[in-house]
């Protein structure tokens, strides 16, 4: 086992449930001071429960719901809290448990992400059974359920039963944009943690301290990402991500007549497909390789034929899940592109209103001011509404190209 890196408070005795200096496991949670305080107190209460003390009101509970707009850090907060629960030092950020939680490899952490556009009842029932086991490390068994709002109705019912009748020392951490995205019976049994979109300065600070990005690039990426730290990190470190964003922001200038508007729609969809393809490429091959190794690819001897047949079936199942995930990632990438486009017109509207607020696309200020002077605030609002309407249609599974074509024509008509 690799030696633990040195860090704040190393070698000093630490009271269970307290972080040994610095931000510890919560270092990546930008601009969420109130949430960090709430979760640290809960982790301290959890440590007292493990020590045999009675549960106190407002302390630890078995079900949590992390809510907030895209980019606010819902899953980051949930994972940080998981580290605080599973770390003997309350989330120091340096020990093996914290590193394993960060990598998603801790034996007592189950990270759940819907592979497709929704999460089915069979998957949820299997999850509930796995979550019922005792923690191997003697602390907690934590289930981090990202995109819990994508549960089907039947899946939500299966999840409700697990939350109503929790297994001892099993903690559910659900993530969703808002509490209203989950059925009332589930959200009423969870303690809600509400996150806000962090400031550009807070996000830039994390990029500088954790990723070593220079201040100017970090702040520009944070502004462009509108507080979304994961998106900001990609923009700051990935030249291809920056290039795809530039292609999206070129849509307003290209949508000057019907033909160019339709071409802009096709380019926007293609850009989203390329981004999704880059992500799936990073995910798919390691999964296939892990499956081949699990079935002993290249082995010889008795029973190999049976193993090969089993491997073929498992590989087909994996490919089906990967195709479903690719569809979801394509929709998600297109939705992010639409949010970038909406952010562009939001900046135009702010200039028209002389609001004096920070521009998300300050690196395109000349273009923004040109468009602001050439159109009215009413026209800009019409364009933003067209983008939001497109997002709703994509969520309703309308063919992406058709939905985006209608949107770009509306941008032209505006």
NUVO-951698 format. One line per field, with one value per residue (C-alpha): residue number from 1; residue in one letter; chain; y, z, x. Coordinates in steps of 0.5 Angstrom, whole numbers, plus 2048, in hexadecimal, padded with zeros to 3 digits. Example, Ala and Ser with C-alpha at 12.3 -4.5 7.8 and 13.67 -1.06 7.14 Angstrom:
BEGIN
k: 1 / 2
r: A / S
c: A / A
y: 7F7 / 7FE
z: 810 / 80E
x: 819 / 81B
END
This chain:
BEGIN
k: 1 / 2 / 3 / 4 / 5 / 6 / 7 / 8 / 9 / 10 / 11 / 12 / 13 / 14 / 15 / 16 / 17 / 18 / 19 / 20 / 21 / 22 / 23 / 24 / 25 / 26 / 27 / 28 / 29 / 30 / 31 / 32 / 33 / 34 / 35 / 36 / 37 / 38 / 39 / 40 / 41 / 42 / 43 / 44 / 45 / 46 / 47 / 48 / 49 / 50 / 51 / 52 / 53 / 54 / 55 / 56 / 57 / 58 / 59 / 60 / 61 / 62 / 63 / 64 / 65 / 66 / 67 / 68 / 69 / 70 / 71 / 72 / 73 / 74 / 75 / 76 / 77 / 78 / 79 / 80 / 81 / 82 / 83 / 84 / 85 / 86 / 87 / 88 / 89 / 90 / 91 / 92 / 93 / 94 / 95 / 96 / 97 / 98 / 99 / 100 / 101 / 102 / 103 / 104 / 105 / 106 / 107 / 108 / 109 / 110 / 111 / 112 / 113 / 114 / 115 / 116 / 117 / 118 / 119 / 120 / 121 / 122 / 123 / 124 / 125 / 126 / 127 / 128 / 129 / 130 / 131 / 132 / 133 / 134 / 135 / 136 / 137 / 138 / 139 / 140 / 141 / 142 / 143 / 144 / 145 / 146 / 147 / 148 / 149 / 150 / 151 / 152 / 153 / 154 / 155 / 156 / 157 / 158 / 159 / 160 / 161 / 162 / 163 / 164 / 165 / 166 / 167 / 168 / 169 / 170 / 171 / 172 / 173 / 174 / 175 / 176 / 177 / 178 / 179 / 180 / 181 / 182 / 183 / 184 / 185 / 186 / 187 / 188 / 189 / 190 / 191 / 192 / 193 / 194 / 195 / 196 / 197 / 198 / 199 / 200 / 201 / 202 / 203 / 204 / 205 / 206 / 207 / 208 / 209 / 210 / 211 / 212 / 213 / 214 / 215 / 216 / 217 / 218 / 219 / 220 / 221 / 222 / 223 / 224 / 225 / 226 / 227 / 228 / 229 / 230 / 231 / 232 / 233 / 234 / 235 / 236 / 237 / 238 / 239 / 240 / 241 / 242 / 243 / 244 / 245 / 246 / 247 / 248 / 249 / 250 / 251 / 252 / 253 / 254 / 255 / 256 / 257 / 258 / 259 / 260 / 261 / 262 / 263 / 264 / 265 / 266 / 267 / 268 / 269 / 270 / 271 / 272 / 273 / 274 / 275 / 276 / 277 / 278 / 279 / 280 / 281 / 282 / 283 / 284 / 285 / 286 / 287 / 288 / 289 / 290 / 291 / 292 / 293 / 294 / 295 / 296 / 297 / 298 / 299 / 300 / 301 / 302 / 303 / 304 / 305 / 306 / 307 / 308 / 309 / 310 / 311 / 312 / 313 / 314 / 315 / 316 / 317 / 318 / 319 / 320 / 321 / 322 / 323 / 324 / 325 / 326 / 327 / 328 / 329 / 330 / 331 / 332 / 333 / 334 / 335 / 336 / 337 / 338 / 339 / 340 / 341 / 342 / 343 / 344 / 345 / 346 / 347 / 348 / 349 / 350 / 351 / 352 / 353 / 354 / 355 / 356 / 357 / 358 / 359 / 360 / 361 / 362 / 363 / 364 / 365 / 366 / 367 / 368 / 369 / 370 / 371 / 372 / 373 / 374 / 375 / 376 / 377 / 378 / 379 / 380 / 381 / 382 / 383 / 384 / 385 / 386 / 387 / 388 / 389 / 390 / 391 / 392 / 393 / 394 / 395 / 396 / 397 / 398 / 399 / 400 / 401 / 402 / 403 / 404 / 405 / 406 / 407 / 408 / 409 / 410 / 411 / 412 / 413 / 414
r: X / X / X / X / X / X / X / X / X / X / X / X / X / X / X / X / X / X / X / X / X / X / X / X / X / X / X / X / X / X / X / X / X / X / X / X / X / X / X / X / X / X / X / X / X / X / X / X / X / X / X / X / X / X / X / X / X / X / X / X / X / X / X / X / X / X / X / X / X / X / X / X / X / X / X / X / X / X / X / X / X / X / X / X / X / X / X / X / X / X / X / X / X / X / X / X / X / X / X / X / X / X / X / X / X / X / X / X / X / X / X / X / X / X / X / X / X / X / X / X / X / X / X / X / X / X / X / X / X / X / X / X / X / X / X / X / X / X / X / X / X / X / X / X / X / X / X / X / X / X / X / X / X / X / X / X / X / X / X / X / X / X / X / X / X / X / X / X / X / X / X / X / X / X / X / X / X / X / X / X / X / X / X / X / X / X / X / X / X / X / X / X / X / X / X / X / X / X / X / X / X / X / X / X / X / X / X / X / X / X / X / X / X / X / X / X / X / X / X / X / X / X / X / X / X / X / X / X / X / X / X / X / X / X / X / X / X / X / X / X / X / X / X / X / X / X / X / X / X / X / X / X / X / X / X / X / X / X / X / X / X / X / X / X / X / X / X / X / X / X / X / X / X / X / X / X / X / X / X / X / X / X / X / X / X / X / X / X / X / X / X / X / X / X / X / X / X / X / X / X / X / X / X / X / X / X / X / X / X / X / X / X / X / X / X / X / X / X / X / X / X / X / X / X / X / X / X / X / X / X / X / X / X / X / X / X / X / X / X / X / X / X / X / X / X / X / X / X / X / X / X / X / X / X / X / X / X / X / X / X / X / X / X / X / X / X / X / X / X / X / X / X / X / X / X / X / X / X / X / X / X / X / X / X / X / X / X / X / X / X / X / X / X / X / X / X / X / X / X / X / X / X / X / X / X / X / X / X / X / X / X / X / X / X
c: A / A / A / A / A / A / A / A / A / A / A / A / A / A / A / A / A / A / A / A / A / A / A / A / A / A / A / A / A / A / A / A / A / A / A / A / A / A / A / A / A / A / A / A / A / A / A / A / A / A / A / A / A / A / A / A / A / A / A / A / A / A / A / A / A / A / A / A / A / A / A / A / A / A / A / A / A / A / A / A / A / A / A / A / A / A / A / A / A / A / A / A / A / A / A / A / A / A / A / A / A / A / A / A / A / A / A / A / A / A / A / A / A / A / A / A / A / A / A / A / A / A / A / A / A / A / A / A / A / A / A / A / A / A / A / A / A / A / A / A / A / A / A / A / A / A / A / A / A / A / A / A / A / A / A / A / A / A / A / A / A / A / A / A / A / A / A / A / A / A / A / A / A / A / A / A / A / A / A / A / A / A / A / A / A / A / A / A / A / A / A / A / A / A / A / A / A / A / A / A / A / A / A / A / A / A / A / A / A / A / A / A / A / A / A / A / A / A / A / A / A / A / A / A / A / A / A / A / A / A / A / A / A / A / A / A / A / A / A / A / A / A / A / A / A / A / A / A / A / A / A / A / A / A / A / A / A / A / A / A / A / A / A / A / A / A / A / A / A / A / A / A / A / A / A / A / A / A / A / A / A / A / A / A / A / A / A / A / A / A / A / A / A / A / A / A / A / A / A / A / A / A / A / A / A / A / A / A / A / A / A / A / A / A / A / A / A / A / A / A / A / A / A / A / A / A / A / A / A / A / A / A / A / A / A / A / A / A / A / A / A / A / A / A / A / A / A / A / A / A / A / A / A / A / A / A / A / A / A / A / A / A / A / A / A / A / A / A / A / A / A / A / A / A / A / A / A / A / A / A / A / A / A / A / A / A / A / A / A / A / A / A / A / A / A / A / A / A / A / A / A / A / A / A / A / A / A / A / A / A / A / A / A / A
y: 800 / 807 / 80B / 811 / 818 / 81D / 822 / 827 / 824 / 81E / 81A / 81E / 81A / 81C / 81C / 817 / 81B / 821 / 823 / 824 / 82B / 82E / 82C / 825 / 821 / 827 / 82B / 82A / 82D / 834 / 83A / 835 / 837 / 836 / 82F / 82D / 82F / 82B / 825 / 825 / 826 / 820 / 81C / 81D / 81B / 815 / 813 / 814 / 80F / 80A / 80B / 809 / 810 / 811 / 814 / 81C / 820 / 823 / 81F / 819 / 816 / 810 / 813 / 81A / 81E / 822 / 828 / 82D / 830 / 82D / 82E / 830 / 82A / 825 / 81E / 822 / 823 / 81C / 819 / 81E / 81C / 815 / 816 / 819 / 813 / 80E / 811 / 810 / 817 / 81A / 81B / 81D / 81D / 819 / 812 / 80C / 80C / 813 / 812 / 80C / 810 / 815 / 80F / 80C / 805 / 805 / 7FE / 802 / 807 / 805 / 80B / 80A / 80D / 80C / 809 / 80B / 811 / 80E / 809 / 802 / 7FE / 7F8 / 7FC / 800 / 7F9 / 7F6 / 7FD / 7FC / 7F5 / 7F7 / 7FD / 7F8 / 7F5 / 7F7 / 7FC / 7F8 / 7FE / 7FE / 805 / 806 / 804 / 80A / 80A / 810 / 810 / 815 / 818 / 815 / 819 / 814 / 80E / 80C / 80B / 804 / 805 / 80B / 806 / 801 / 807 / 809 / 802 / 802 / 809 / 808 / 801 / 803 / 7FE / 7FF / 804 / 805 / 80C / 80E / 815 / 817 / 81C / 820 / 827 / 829 / 825 / 826 / 821 / 81B / 818 / 81B / 815 / 814 / 81C / 81C / 817 / 81A / 820 / 825 / 828 / 82E / 831 / 837 / 839 / 83B / 841 / 842 / 844 / 83E / 839 / 83C / 83B / 834 / 833 / 837 / 833 / 82C / 82C / 832 / 836 / 83D / 842 / 845 / 83F / 83C / 842 / 842 / 83B / 83C / 842 / 83E / 838 / 83C / 839 / 832 / 82F / 829 / 82D / 832 / 82D / 82A / 831 / 833 / 82D / 82A / 82E / 829 / 82B / 833 / 832 / 82E / 834 / 839 / 835 / 836 / 83D / 83E / 83C / 843 / 846 / 841 / 841 / 846 / 843 / 83C / 839 / 83B / 83A / 832 / 831 / 834 / 82F / 82A / 82C / 82D / 826 / 823 / 827 / 824 / 81D / 81E / 820 / 81A / 815 / 818 / 816 / 80F / 80E / 80F / 80B / 805 / 801 / 801 / 7FE / 7F9 / 7F7 / 7F6 / 7F1 / 7ED / 7ED / 7EB / 7E5 / 7E3 / 7E5 / 7E1 / 7DB / 7D4 / 7CD / 7C9 / 7CE / 7D3 / 7D2 / 7D4 / 7DA / 7DD / 7DC / 7DF / 7E5 / 7E6 / 7E7 / 7EC / 7EF / 7F0 / 7F3 / 7F8 / 7FA / 7FB / 7FF / 803 / 805 / 807 / 80C / 80E / 811 / 814 / 817 / 81A / 81D / 820 / 823 / 826 / 829 / 82C / 82F / 832 / 835 / 838 / 83B / 83E / 841 / 845 / 848 / 849 / 84D / 851 / 852 / 855 / 85A / 85C / 85D / 860 / 85C / 85C / 855 / 850 / 84E / 846 / 847 / 84D / 84A / 84C / 853 / 856 / 851 / 852 / 859 / 859 / 855 / 859 / 85F / 85B / 858 / 85A / 857 / 854 / 850 / 84E / 84B / 847 / 844 / 842 / 83F / 83B / 838 / 836 / 833 / 82F / 82C / 82A / 826 / 823 / 820 / 81E / 81A / 81E / 81C / 821 / 824 / 825 / 829 / 82D / 82F / 832 / 836 / 839 / 83B / 83E / 842 / 844 / 846 / 84A
z: 800 / 7FE / 804 / 806 / 803 / 809 / 80A / 80F / 816 / 814 / 81A / 81F / 823 / 820 / 823 / 81F / 81A / 81A / 814 / 815 / 812 / 80C / 808 / 808 / 804 / 802 / 7FF / 7F8 / 7FA / 7F8 / 7FB / 7FF / 806 / 80A / 807 / 809 / 810 / 810 / 80D / 812 / 818 / 815 / 814 / 81B / 81E / 81A / 81D / 824 / 822 / 820 / 827 / 82A / 82C / 82A / 824 / 825 / 821 / 81B / 81B / 817 / 813 / 80E / 808 / 805 / 7FE / 7FB / 7F7 / 7F3 / 7EC / 7E7 / 7E9 / 7F0 / 7F2 / 7F4 / 7F3 / 7F5 / 7FC / 7FD / 7FB / 800 / 805 / 804 / 805 / 80C / 80E / 80C / 80E / 815 / 816 / 813 / 80C / 80D / 805 / 806 / 808 / 804 / 806 / 803 / 7FD / 7FB / 7FC / 7F7 / 7F2 / 7F3 / 7F6 / 7FD / 7FF / 803 / 7FE / 7F8 / 7F3 / 7EE / 7E7 / 7E3 / 7DC / 7D8 / 7D8 / 7DE / 7E4 / 7E4 / 7E9 / 7E8 / 7E9 / 7EF / 7F3 / 7F1 / 7F4 / 7FB / 7FC / 7FB / 800 / 805 / 807 / 80D / 80C / 80B / 80E / 815 / 814 / 80E / 808 / 803 / 7FD / 7F9 / 7F4 / 7EE / 7EA / 7EE / 7EB / 7E5 / 7E9 / 7E5 / 7EA / 7EB / 7ED / 7F2 / 7F5 / 7F6 / 7F9 / 7FD / 801 / 802 / 805 / 809 / 80C / 80C / 80D / 814 / 812 / 80B / 809 / 802 / 7FF / 7F9 / 7F4 / 7F0 / 7ED / 7F2 / 7F7 / 7F3 / 7EE / 7F3 / 7F5 / 7FC / 800 / 7FE / 7FF / 806 / 809 / 807 / 80A / 804 / 803 / 7FE / 7FA / 7F6 / 7F0 / 7F3 / 7F1 / 7EB / 7F0 / 7F4 / 7EE / 7EC / 7F3 / 7F3 / 7EC / 7EE / 7F4 / 7F2 / 7EB / 7EA / 7E5 / 7E4 / 7E7 / 7E0 / 7DD / 7E3 / 7E4 / 7DD / 7DD / 7E3 / 7E0 / 7DA / 7DE / 7E2 / 7E8 / 7E6 / 7E9 / 7E5 / 7DE / 7E0 / 7E1 / 7DB / 7D7 / 7DB / 7D9 / 7D3 / 7CC / 7C9 / 7CE / 7CD / 7C5 / 7C6 / 7CA / 7C5 / 7C0 / 7C4 / 7C5 / 7BD / 7BC / 7BD / 7B8 / 7B3 / 7B4 / 7AF / 7AA / 7A9 / 7A6 / 7AB / 7B1 / 7AF / 7AE / 7B5 / 7B8 / 7B4 / 7B7 / 7BE / 7BE / 7BB / 7C0 / 7C6 / 7C3 / 7C2 / 7CA / 7CC / 7C7 / 7CB / 7D2 / 7D0 / 7CD / 7D3 / 7D7 / 7D2 / 7D1 / 7D8 / 7DA / 7D4 / 7D6 / 7DE / 7DB / 7D7 / 7DD / 7E1 / 7DD / 7DC / 7D5 / 7D2 / 7D7 / 7D4 / 7D7 / 7DA / 7DA / 7D6 / 7D0 / 7D6 / 7D8 / 7D1 / 7D0 / 7D7 / 7D5 / 7CE / 7D2 / 7D7 / 7D1 / 7CE / 7D4 / 7D5 / 7CE / 7CF / 7D5 / 7D2 / 7CC / 7D0 / 7D4 / 7CE / 7CC / 7D3 / 7D2 / 7CB / 7CE / 7D4 / 7D0 / 7CB / 7D1 / 7D4 / 7CD / 7CD / 7D4 / 7D1 / 7CC / 7D1 / 7D5 / 7CF / 7CE / 7D5 / 7D5 / 7CF / 7D3 / 7D9 / 7D4 / 7D2 / 7D9 / 7DB / 7E1 / 7E2 / 7E4 / 7E3 / 7DB / 7DB / 7D4 / 7D5 / 7D0 / 7CB / 7CD / 7C6 / 7C3 / 7C9 / 7C9 / 7C1 / 7C2 / 7C8 / 7C3 / 7BD / 7C1 / 7C6 / 7CD / 7CB / 7C5 / 7CA / 7CF / 7C9 / 7C7 / 7CE / 7CF / 7C8 / 7CB / 7D1 / 7CD / 7C9 / 7D0 / 7D2 / 7CB / 7CC / 7D3 / 7D0 / 7CB / 7C5 / 7BF / 7C1 / 7BA / 7B9 / 7C0 / 7BE / 7B7 / 7BA / 7BF / 7BA / 7B6 / 7BC / 7BD / 7B6 / 7B7 / 7BD
x: 800 / 803 / 805 / 800 / 802 / 803 / 7FE / 7FB / 7FB / 7FF / 801 / 7FD / 7F7 / 7F0 / 7EA / 7E5 / 7E1 / 7E5 / 7EA / 7F1 / 7F2 / 7F1 / 7EB / 7EC / 7E7 / 7E3 / 7E8 / 7E5 / 7DE / 7DF / 7DB / 7D7 / 7D9 / 7D2 / 7D1 / 7D8 / 7D7 / 7D0 / 7D3 / 7D9 / 7D5 / 7D1 / 7D7 / 7D9 / 7D2 / 7D3 / 7DA / 7D6 / 7D1 / 7D7 / 7DA / 7D3 / 7D0 / 7C9 / 7C6 / 7C5 / 7C0 / 7C3 / 7C9 / 7CA / 7C4 / 7C4 / 7C1 / 7C4 / 7C2 / 7C7 / 7C3 / 7C6 / 7C6 / 7CB / 7D2 / 7D1 / 7D4 / 7CF / 7D3 / 7D9 / 7D6 / 7D3 / 7DA / 7DD / 7D8 / 7D9 / 7E1 / 7DF / 7DB / 7E0 / 7E6 / 7E8 / 7EB / 7E4 / 7E6 / 7EE / 7EE / 7F5 / 7F4 / 7F3 / 7EB / 7EB / 7EF / 7EB / 7E4 / 7E7 / 7E9 / 7E2 / 7E6 / 7E4 / 7E1 / 7DB / 7D9 / 7D5 / 7D4 / 7CE / 7CD / 7C8 / 7CB / 7C5 / 7C0 / 7BC / 7BD / 7B9 / 7B6 / 7BA / 7C0 / 7BE / 7BC / 7C3 / 7C5 / 7C1 / 7C3 / 7CB / 7CA / 7C7 / 7CE / 7D2 / 7D7 / 7DE / 7E2 / 7DD / 7DB / 7D6 / 7D3 / 7D2 / 7CE / 7CF / 7C9 / 7CB / 7C5 / 7C0 / 7BB / 7BB / 7B8 / 7B2 / 7AC / 7AD / 7B4 / 7B2 / 7AD / 7B3 / 7B7 / 7B2 / 7B2 / 7B9 / 7B9 / 7B3 / 7B6 / 7BD / 7C3 / 7C7 / 7CD / 7CB / 7CA / 7C7 / 7CA / 7C5 / 7C6 / 7C1 / 7C0 / 7BB / 7B7 / 7B0 / 7B4 / 7B3 / 7AC / 7AA / 7AA / 7B2 / 7B3 / 7AF / 7B4 / 7BA / 7BE / 7BF / 7C6 / 7C5 / 7CB / 7CB / 7CF / 7D6 / 7D9 / 7DE / 7E4 / 7E2 / 7E3 / 7E9 / 7EC / 7EB / 7EE / 7F4 / 7F5 / 7F4 / 7F5 / 7FB / 7F8 / 7FA / 7F5 / 7F3 / 7F1 / 7EE / 7E9 / 7E8 / 7E6 / 7E2 / 7DE / 7DD / 7DA / 7D5 / 7D8 / 7D8 / 7DE / 7DF / 7DD / 7E2 / 7E8 / 7E7 / 7E7 / 7ED / 7F1 / 7EE / 7EF / 7EA / 7E5 / 7E6 / 7E6 / 7DF / 7DD / 7DF / 7DB / 7D5 / 7D6 / 7D7 / 7CF / 7CC / 7D1 / 7D0 / 7C8 / 7C7 / 7C2 / 7BE / 7C4 / 7C9 / 7C4 / 7C3 / 7CB / 7CC / 7C7 / 7CB / 7D1 / 7CF / 7CC / 7D3 / 7D7 / 7D3 / 7D4 / 7DB / 7DB / 7D7 / 7DC / 7E2 / 7DF / 7DC / 7E3 / 7E6 / 7E1 / 7E0 / 7E6 / 7E8 / 7E2 / 7E3 / 7EA / 7E8 / 7E2 / 7E7 / 7EC / 7E6 / 7E5 / 7EC / 7ED / 7F3 / 7F2 / 7F2 / 7F0 / 7EA / 7E3 / 7E6 / 7E0 / 7DB / 7DF / 7DF / 7D8 / 7D7 / 7DB / 7D8 / 7D1 / 7D4 / 7D8 / 7D1 / 7CE / 7D3 / 7D3 / 7CB / 7CD / 7D2 / 7CE / 7C8 / 7CD / 7D0 / 7C9 / 7C8 / 7CF / 7CD / 7C7 / 7CB / 7D0 / 7CB / 7C8 / 7CE / 7CF / 7C8 / 7CA / 7D0 / 7CC / 7C7 / 7CC / 7CF / 7C8 / 7C7 / 7CD / 7CA / 7C4 / 7C8 / 7CC / 7C5 / 7C3 / 7C9 / 7C9 / 7D0 / 7D1 / 7D7 / 7D7 / 7D7 / 7DA / 7DF / 7E4 / 7DE / 7DC / 7DD / 7D8 / 7D3 / 7D3 / 7D2 / 7CC / 7C9 / 7C9 / 7C6 / 7C0 / 7BB / 7BB / 7B4 / 7B8 / 7BD / 7B8 / 7B4 / 7BB / 7BC / 7B5 / 7B6 / 7BD / 7B9 / 7B3 / 7B8 / 7BB / 7B4 / 7B3 / 7BA / 7B8 / 7B1 / 7B5 / 7B4 / 7B9 / 7BF / 7C0 / 7B9 / 7B8 / 7BF / 7BD / 7B6 / 7BA / 7BF / 7BA / 7B7 / 7BD / 7BD / 7B6 / 7B7
END
